[in-house]
Amino acid sequence: MGHYEERIEGKSAEQILQTAAGGIGGVWQGPEGEYLRIAAQVRSTQELIEELKRASASNNAFSRRVFWLTFALVVVGGIEALATAWPYLMWWVKHG
């Protein structure tokens, strides 16, 4: 099993950093520590991109709902205005 499979594959950025913590006092040492630090940064970026995609998708659904709710409220407001003005409109039609 290679270095990638042991330390990086299927792990989150935090888990990779925990794997990298070692040596004297938990400090990353040498090229292996640098490799794991870079791997953690890449994984963190991948996780961020996935979360942004999910947020964008849910934001699109929310935007559609807000649009239709706004449209419905405008229609209801127009009907209310017509209902309020109805007696005056009928008087104007009869006497106008």
KABELCOR-V437203 format. One record per backbone hydrogen bond with DSSP energy under -0.5 kcal/mol. NH is the residue of the N-H (numbers start at 1). CO is the residue of the C=O. If there is no record, write none. Layout:
# KABELCOR-V437203
NH | CO
NH | CO
This chain:
# KABELCOR-V437203
6 | 2
7 | 3
8 | 4
9 | 4
11 | 8
16 | 12
17 | 13
18 | 14
19 | 15
20 | 16
21 | 17
25 | 23
26 | 23
27 | 24
33 | 29
34 | 30
35 | 31
36 | 32
37 | 33
38 | 34
39 | 35
40 | 36
41 | 37
42 | 38
43 | 39
44 | 40
45 | 41
46 | 42
47 | 43
48 | 44
49 | 45
50 | 46
51 | 47
52 | 48
53 | 49
54 | 50
55 | 51
56 | 52
57 | 53
58 | 54
59 | 55
60 | 56
61 | 57
62 | 58
63 | 59
64 | 60
65 | 61
66 | 62
67 | 63
68 | 64
69 | 65
70 | 66
71 | 67
72 | 68
73 | 69
74 | 70
75 | 71
76 | 72
77 | 73
78 | 74
79 | 75
80 | 76
81 | 77
82 | 78
83 | 79
84 | 80
85 | 81
86 | 82
89 | 85
90 | 86
91 | 87
92 | 88
93 | 89
94 | 90
95 | 91
96 | 92
